[in-house]
């Protein structure tokens, strides 16, 4: 089945290059059951809003329906400063997704302790957690929300801040139980794992104390585990790169596995043994050298299809199936290099990857194009991707056309390409209108039931695709099945 995309608009709130986008899902006071998919408990229907961040450290929170800002603030660095302050990571906290029984859509699972918070990470070397909204119970099962970040609040105070080594501009990521993985404090070739305490929220939407921070794993260096493979794994053409190199990307696979991409092109999956009283333990269980000797530039875990996708400075997009179940025994380290699937995009440098629920893969390459593929299958060794389409955004450029102008500066009506930097798909939830026809939807606003504004109802089945550009604009597409 194909997917039709329709441009809904372009967001123009940023003056610097877009560096990160994230969908922040809001409660709608709508709950549902879906007997056909085996969902018998009341489940929340969520409405996506959008967070965008740029190279100047600015974050804007958008309403996707009106395409207007809800709030914007200087999250990292000082506006006038010339020091690096670009935002490299945006992540909504307190919300995880699991696939439905048939894999057709995704079901949200809310942790009210963290729900309403978002994590940002910038080139200023700071990780910060902000309170966007306060989830408010309403009706029998419903949730509403009260925004904490307001448009007039230009200098909000983060509820949590911690310094992070930014020599390699790696991302950071927190998993659902408040555990965050970051590059090593002193060694860029290692990483640390921290446990962040749950924030204490006030009735006015503010947080009354800073969450506690405990370092559970310090300076985890892969070379201390894989002595015999270091030279083989990190051998470069120039011969100057030693070891596994610096940490480039980190991604959680559930709560007990962590994938780390290195400068050498190696991707390593670790098993984390979280113990309540004893010291945590960690060990590598899978290693992949398919990208060596080129650095890992993009790493994404597709939890719906259980696939790890890896991009590098080459044109190779590689992936590993059933990654959460690989090497479940403790018998050494599995080398998955030979079993990796590789697709050549024919365009060097993969800057960002996103995957939709139905298996479409969006890739941004260094030439500024956004290219889109789809999985052919995910059950065999000969699986591959199929190219679907590419997106190239252009804008007019006009030069001098006065009579005395030389030929090389005369007016030219040319369309100059605007380079993309990030791409993101929204989650696909259960079809609202189908549930409504089966009377499996309840509106819990505390006053009346089964009464949803038409404007809100119209967008409940919407799926989105976002592309951020280096000129500071964000293209908003709505997706529909053919």
C-alpha positions as CSV (number, residue, x, y, z in Angstrom):
1,X,0.0,0.0,0.0
2,X,1.4,3.4,-1.0
3,X,1.3,6.6,1.1
4,X,0.2,10.0,-0.3
5,X,1.9,13.1,1.2
6,X,0.4,16.6,1.1
7,X,2.2,19.7,2.2
8,X,0.2,21.4,4.9
9,X,2.5,24.4,5.4
10,X,5.9,25.6,6.3
11,X,6.9,26.8,9.8
12,X,9.1,29.9,9.7
13,X,9.9,30.7,13.4
14,X,13.6,30.0,13.3
15,X,16.4,32.1,11.8
16,X,19.1,29.5,12.2
17,X,19.5,25.9,10.8
18,X,17.1,23.3,12.2
19,X,19.1,20.8,14.2
20,X,16.4,18.7,16.0
21,X,12.6,18.0,15.8
22,X,10.4,16.0,18.2
23,X,6.7,15.3,18.4
24,X,5.3,16.0,21.9
25,X,2.1,14.0,22.3
26,X,-0.6,15.7,24.4
27,X,-3.6,14.2,26.1
28,X,-7.1,14.8,24.6
29,X,-9.4,13.4,27.3
30,X,-10.4,10.7,24.8
31,X,-9.9,7.0,25.8
32,X,-10.7,3.9,23.8
33,X,-10.7,0.2,23.7
34,X,-10.2,-1.9,20.6
35,X,-11.7,-5.4,20.9
36,X,-10.4,-6.3,17.4
37,X,-6.8,-5.7,18.5
38,X,-7.2,-7.2,21.9
39,X,-7.0,-3.8,23.8
40,X,-9.6,-4.2,26.5
41,X,-8.2,-1.6,29.0
42,X,-8.9,2.1,28.7
43,X,-6.2,3.6,26.5
44,X,-5.5,7.3,25.9
45,X,-5.8,8.9,22.5
46,X,-3.0,11.5,22.1
47,X,-2.7,14.5,19.9
48,X,0.8,15.4,18.6
49,X,2.3,18.8,18.9
50,X,5.8,19.7,17.5
51,X,9.1,20.8,19.1
52,X,11.7,22.3,16.8
53,X,15.2,23.4,17.7
54,X,18.0,25.2,15.9
55,X,21.7,26.0,15.8
56,X,21.2,29.1,17.9
57,X,19.9,27.1,20.9
58,X,16.2,28.2,20.4
59,X,13.3,25.8,20.9
60,X,9.8,26.4,19.6
61,X,6.7,24.5,20.7
62,X,4.1,24.4,17.9
63,X,0.4,23.6,17.6
64,X,0.3,21.4,14.5
65,X,-3.4,22.1,13.8
66,X,-3.0,25.9,13.7
67,X,0.7,25.8,12.9
68,X,1.3,28.6,15.4
69,X,3.8,28.7,18.3
70,X,2.6,27.7,21.8
71,X,5.9,28.8,23.3
72,X,9.5,29.5,22.4
73,X,12.6,30.0,24.6
74,X,16.4,30.1,24.5
75,X,17.1,26.7,25.8
76,X,20.9,26.6,25.4
77,X,23.6,29.3,25.4
78,X,23.2,33.0,25.2
79,X,21.5,34.6,22.2
80,X,24.3,37.0,21.6
81,X,27.2,34.6,22.3
82,X,29.3,33.1,19.4
83,X,30.1,30.0,21.4
84,X,28.5,26.7,20.2
85,X,24.9,26.3,21.5
86,X,23.0,24.3,18.9
87,X,20.5,21.7,20.1
88,X,21.5,18.2,19.2
89,X,18.8,16.2,21.1
90,X,15.1,16.7,21.8
91,X,13.2,13.9,23.6
92,X,9.7,13.8,25.1
93,X,9.8,11.9,28.5
94,X,7.2,9.9,30.2
95,X,5.8,8.3,27.1
96,X,6.7,5.0,25.4
97,X,5.0,3.2,22.5
98,X,4.3,-0.5,22.0
99,X,3.0,-2.0,18.8
100,X,-0.5,-3.5,18.6
101,X,-1.0,-7.2,18.3
102,X,-1.2,-7.1,14.5
103,X,1.5,-4.4,14.2
104,X,-0.8,-2.1,12.3
105,X,-0.6,0.8,14.8
106,X,1.1,1.8,18.1
107,X,-0.3,2.1,21.6
108,X,0.9,4.8,24.0
109,X,2.0,4.0,27.6
110,X,2.2,7.0,29.9
111,X,4.3,7.4,33.0
112,X,2.6,10.3,34.8
113,X,5.8,11.0,36.8
114,X,7.7,12.2,33.7
115,X,4.8,12.9,31.3
116,X,4.8,16.6,30.3
117,X,8.7,16.9,30.4
118,X,11.1,17.2,27.5
119,X,14.8,16.7,27.5
120,X,17.1,18.9,25.4
121,X,20.9,18.6,24.9
122,X,23.1,21.3,23.3
123,X,26.5,22.0,22.0
124,X,27.0,24.2,25.1
125,X,27.6,20.9,27.0
126,X,24.4,20.9,28.9
127,X,21.5,18.4,29.3
128,X,18.3,20.1,30.5
129,X,14.9,18.9,31.3
130,X,11.9,21.3,30.9
131,X,8.3,21.0,32.1
132,X,6.1,21.7,29.0
133,X,2.7,20.9,30.6
134,X,1.1,19.4,33.6
135,X,-1.2,16.4,33.0
136,X,-4.5,16.9,34.8
137,X,-7.0,14.1,35.5
138,X,-10.5,14.8,34.2
139,X,-13.7,12.7,34.1
140,X,-13.5,9.0,34.9
141,X,-10.5,8.0,32.9
142,X,-9.5,11.1,30.9
143,X,-6.5,13.4,31.0
144,X,-6.3,17.0,30.1
145,X,-3.2,19.3,30.2
146,X,-2.2,22.7,31.5
147,X,0.6,24.3,29.6
148,X,3.5,25.5,31.8
149,X,5.6,26.9,29.0
150,X,3.8,30.0,27.7
151,X,4.6,32.3,24.8
152,X,5.5,35.2,27.1
153,X,7.9,33.1,29.2
154,X,11.2,34.0,27.4
155,X,13.6,32.8,30.1
156,X,12.1,29.7,31.7
157,X,14.1,27.8,34.3
158,X,14.9,24.2,33.6
159,X,13.9,21.7,36.3
160,X,17.1,19.7,35.8
161,X,20.6,20.5,34.4
162,X,23.7,18.5,34.1
163,X,27.0,19.1,32.2
164,X,28.0,16.6,29.4
165,X,31.2,16.2,27.4
166,X,30.5,17.7,24.0
167,X,33.9,17.2,22.2
168,X,32.3,14.8,19.8
169,X,28.8,16.4,19.5
170,X,27.1,13.0,20.3
171,X,23.5,12.8,21.3
172,X,22.2,11.6,24.6
173,X,19.1,9.5,25.3
174,X,17.0,8.6,28.3
175,X,15.0,5.4,28.5
176,X,11.6,5.1,30.1
177,X,12.8,4.4,33.6
178,X,14.8,7.6,34.0
179,X,18.2,6.2,33.0
180,X,20.2,8.4,30.7
181,X,23.3,7.5,28.5
182,X,25.8,10.2,27.7
183,X,29.4,10.5,26.3
184,X,32.1,10.0,29.0
185,X,32.9,12.9,31.2
186,X,36.6,12.8,30.6
187,X,37.1,10.2,27.9
188,X,35.2,10.8,24.6
189,X,35.8,7.2,23.6
190,X,33.7,6.0,26.6
191,X,30.2,6.6,27.9
192,X,28.5,7.1,31.2
193,X,25.0,5.9,32.4
194,X,23.1,7.9,35.1
195,X,19.9,7.4,36.9
196,X,17.8,10.6,37.2
197,X,15.3,10.8,40.1
198,X,11.6,11.5,39.4
199,X,10.7,15.2,39.6
200,X,8.4,16.4,42.3
201,X,5.6,18.4,40.7
202,X,3.6,21.1,42.3
203,X,-0.1,21.8,42.0
204,X,0.8,25.0,40.0
205,X,2.7,23.0,37.4
206,X,6.1,23.8,38.8
207,X,8.7,21.4,40.1
208,X,9.6,21.9,43.8
209,X,13.0,20.2,43.7
210,X,15.8,19.2,41.3
211,X,15.7,15.5,40.6
212,X,18.6,13.5,42.1
213,X,21.4,12.2,39.9
214,X,23.3,9.0,40.4
215,X,26.1,7.8,38.1
216,X,25.5,4.0,37.7
217,X,28.2,3.2,35.1
218,X,31.3,5.3,34.7
219,X,33.6,5.6,31.6
220,X,32.5,2.4,29.9
221,X,35.2,1.7,27.3
222,X,34.5,-1.0,24.7
223,X,38.2,-1.7,24.2
224,X,38.3,-3.1,27.7
225,X,35.9,-5.9,26.6
226,X,37.0,-6.6,23.1
227,X,40.8,-6.7,23.2
228,X,41.5,-9.0,20.3
229,X,39.1,-7.3,17.9
230,X,40.2,-3.7,18.4
231,X,42.9,-3.6,15.7
232,X,40.7,-5.4,13.2
233,X,37.6,-3.3,13.9
234,X,39.3,0.1,13.8
235,X,41.8,-0.2,11.0
236,X,41.5,2.8,8.8
237,X,42.7,3.6,5.3
238,X,45.0,6.3,6.6
239,X,46.2,4.2,9.5
240,X,46.0,7.1,11.9
241,X,42.9,6.1,13.8
242,X,43.4,3.8,16.8
243,X,41.0,2.1,19.1
244,X,37.2,2.3,18.5
245,X,37.3,6.1,18.4
246,X,35.0,8.5,20.1
247,X,31.3,7.8,20.8
248,X,29.1,9.2,18.0
249,X,25.6,8.0,18.7
250,X,23.7,6.3,21.6
251,X,20.3,4.6,21.5
252,X,18.3,2.6,24.0
253,X,16.8,-0.7,22.9
254,X,14.1,-1.2,25.6
255,X,15.4,-0.6,29.1
256,X,18.2,-3.2,29.3
257,X,20.1,-2.9,26.0
258,X,22.1,0.1,24.8
259,X,23.4,0.6,21.2
260,X,26.5,2.8,20.8
261,X,28.0,3.9,17.4
262,X,31.7,4.8,17.2
263,X,34.0,6.9,15.1
264,X,35.7,3.7,13.8
265,X,32.4,2.5,12.2
266,X,31.7,-0.1,14.8
267,X,28.3,-0.4,16.4
268,X,28.1,-2.2,19.7
269,X,25.0,-3.4,21.6
270,X,25.5,-3.7,25.4
271,X,23.4,-5.6,27.9
272,X,22.8,-3.5,31.1
273,X,22.1,-5.4,34.3
274,X,20.2,-2.9,36.5
275,X,20.4,-4.1,40.1
276,X,18.6,-2.3,43.0
277,X,21.2,-2.7,45.7
278,X,24.4,-3.9,43.9
279,X,26.5,-2.0,41.4
280,X,25.1,-2.2,37.8
281,X,27.0,-4.4,35.4
282,X,27.3,-4.0,31.6
283,X,28.7,-6.2,28.9
284,X,28.8,-6.0,25.0
285,X,26.7,-8.8,23.4
286,X,26.7,-7.8,19.7
287,X,29.3,-6.0,17.6
288,X,28.9,-4.9,14.0
289,X,31.7,-3.6,11.8
290,X,29.8,-3.1,8.5
291,X,30.6,0.6,8.3
292,X,34.3,0.5,9.2
293,X,36.4,2.5,8.9
294,X,33.9,5.4,8.4
295,X,32.2,6.9,11.5
296,X,28.6,6.1,12.5
297,X,26.6,9.3,11.8
298,X,23.1,8.1,12.4
299,X,21.7,5.3,14.6
300,X,18.0,4.5,15.1
301,X,16.1,1.6,16.8
302,X,12.9,0.8,15.0
303,X,10.9,-0.7,17.9
304,X,7.9,-1.7,15.8
305,X,9.9,-4.0,13.5
306,X,12.7,-4.6,16.0
307,X,15.4,-3.3,13.6
308,X,18.5,-1.3,14.2
309,X,19.4,1.1,11.4
310,X,22.9,2.5,11.0
311,X,24.2,5.2,8.7
312,X,27.7,6.5,8.2
313,X,29.7,9.0,6.1
314,X,29.4,6.5,3.2
315,X,26.4,5.8,1.1
316,X,25.6,2.6,3.0
317,X,22.4,2.3,5.1
318,X,22.7,-0.9,7.1
319,X,20.3,-2.7,9.4
320,X,20.0,-5.7,11.7
321,X,16.8,-7.6,12.3
322,X,15.5,-8.9,15.7
323,X,18.1,-6.9,17.4
324,X,16.5,-7.0,20.9
325,X,16.8,-10.8,20.8
326,X,20.3,-11.2,19.4
327,X,22.7,-13.1,21.6
328,X,20.4,-13.6,24.6
329,X,22.9,-16.1,26.0
330,X,26.2,-15.1,27.8
331,X,28.4,-17.0,25.4
332,X,30.9,-14.4,24.1
333,X,30.1,-11.5,21.7
334,X,28.2,-12.1,18.5
335,X,29.7,-10.5,15.4
336,X,26.6,-9.5,13.3
337,X,28.6,-7.9,10.4
338,X,28.2,-10.7,7.9
339,X,24.4,-11.0,8.6
340,X,23.8,-7.3,8.2
341,X,21.7,-6.0,5.3
342,X,23.1,-3.1,3.4
343,X,21.5,-0.7,1.0
344,X,23.5,1.7,-1.1
345,X,21.8,5.1,-1.4
346,X,24.4,6.2,-3.9
347,X,24.7,9.5,-2.0
348,X,27.4,9.8,0.7
349,X,26.7,10.9,4.2
350,X,23.6,9.9,6.1
351,X,22.7,12.7,8.6
352,X,19.4,11.5,10.0
353,X,17.0,8.6,9.9
354,X,13.3,8.2,10.8
355,X,11.0,5.2,10.4
356,X,7.2,5.2,10.2
357,X,5.0,2.6,11.9
358,X,4.1,1.0,8.5
359,X,7.8,0.6,7.5
360,X,8.7,3.7,5.5
361,X,12.3,4.9,6.1
362,X,13.2,8.6,5.7
363,X,16.8,9.5,5.3
364,X,18.6,12.9,5.0
365,X,21.9,12.8,3.2
366,X,24.7,15.3,3.2
367,X,23.7,16.7,-0.2
368,X,20.6,18.1,1.5
369,X,18.0,15.8,-0.1
370,X,15.4,13.8,1.9
371,X,15.0,10.3,0.4
372,X,12.3,7.9,1.3
373,X,12.3,4.1,1.1
374,X,10.2,1.2,2.4
375,X,11.0,-2.2,3.8
376,X,10.3,-5.0,1.3
377,X,10.0,-7.4,4.2
378,X,11.6,-8.1,7.5
379,X,11.6,-11.9,7.7
380,X,14.5,-13.2,5.6
381,X,18.1,-12.8,4.9
382,X,17.7,-11.2,1.4
383,X,15.5,-8.3,2.6
384,X,16.1,-4.9,1.1
385,X,14.7,-1.4,0.8
386,X,12.9,0.0,-2.2
387,X,13.3,3.6,-3.2
388,X,9.9,5.5,-3.1
389,X,10.5,9.2,-3.6
390,X,12.8,12.1,-2.7
391,X,12.1,15.7,-1.6
392,X,14.0,18.7,-2.7
393,X,12.9,22.1,-1.5
394,X,13.8,25.1,-3.6
395,X,13.4,28.9,-3.4
396,X,14.0,31.6,-6.0
397,X,17.3,33.6,-6.1
398,X,17.6,36.9,-8.0
399,X,20.7,38.8,-9.0
400,X,21.4,42.2,-10.4
401,X,19.9,43.0,-13.9
402,X,20.8,46.6,-14.4
403,X,22.0,47.6,-17.9
404,X,25.6,48.0,-16.8
405,X,25.8,44.7,-15.1
406,X,28.2,42.1,-16.6
407,X,26.9,38.9,-18.0
408,X,27.9,36.9,-15.0
409,X,25.7,38.9,-12.6
410,X,22.7,39.5,-14.7
411,X,19.3,38.5,-13.4
412,X,18.8,34.8,-13.3
413,X,15.5,33.3,-12.1
414,X,17.0,30.2,-10.6
415,X,15.7,27.8,-8.0
416,X,18.4,27.2,-5.4
417,X,18.0,24.0,-3.3
418,X,17.5,24.4,0.4
419,X,19.4,21.6,2.3
420,X,17.5,19.4,4.7
421,X,19.0,18.5,8.0
422,X,16.4,16.3,9.9
423,X,13.4,14.2,9.2
424,X,10.7,12.7,11.4
425,X,7.6,10.6,11.1
426,X,4.7,10.6,13.6
427,X,3.4,7.5,15.4
428,X,0.4,5.8,13.8
429,X,-2.4,5.4,16.3
430,X,-5.5,3.3,16.0
431,X,-8.1,4.8,13.6
432,X,-10.3,7.0,15.6
433,X,-13.3,7.1,13.2
434,X,-13.4,3.3,13.0
435,X,-13.5,3.1,16.8
436,X,-16.2,5.8,16.9
437,X,-18.4,3.8,14.5
438,X,-18.0,0.7,16.8
439,X,-18.8,2.9,19.8
440,X,-15.5,2.0,21.5
441,X,-14.5,5.7,22.2
442,X,-15.3,7.7,25.3
443,X,-14.8,11.4,25.8
444,X,-13.9,12.0,29.5
445,X,-13.8,15.8,29.8
446,X,-15.7,15.7,33.1
447,X,-18.8,17.5,31.7
448,X,-20.1,15.6,28.8
449,X,-19.4,12.4,26.9
450,X,-19.0,11.6,23.2
451,X,-18.7,15.3,22.3
452,X,-15.5,16.1,20.5
453,X,-15.0,19.4,18.5
454,X,-15.0,18.8,14.8
455,X,-11.8,20.6,14.4
456,X,-10.0,18.3,16.8
457,X,-11.8,15.2,15.5
458,X,-10.7,16.0,12.0
459,X,-7.0,15.7,13.0
460,X,-7.3,12.6,15.2
461,X,-6.4,10.2,12.4
462,X,-3.7,12.5,11.0
463,X,-0.2,11.2,10.4
464,X,2.6,13.6,10.0
465,X,6.0,13.8,8.3
466,X,8.3,16.7,9.2
467,X,11.4,17.9,7.4
468,X,13.7,20.5,9.0
469,X,16.0,22.6,6.7
470,X,19.2,24.5,7.2
471,X,17.5,27.8,6.4
472,X,15.4,27.5,9.6
473,X,12.2,26.3,8.1
474,X,10.2,23.2,8.8
475,X,8.0,21.6,6.1
476,X,4.8,19.9,7.6
477,X,3.3,17.1,5.5
478,X,0.1,15.1,6.2
479,X,0.2,11.5,5.2
480,X,-2.6,9.3,4.0
481,X,-2.9,5.7,2.5
482,X,-3.7,5.4,-1.1
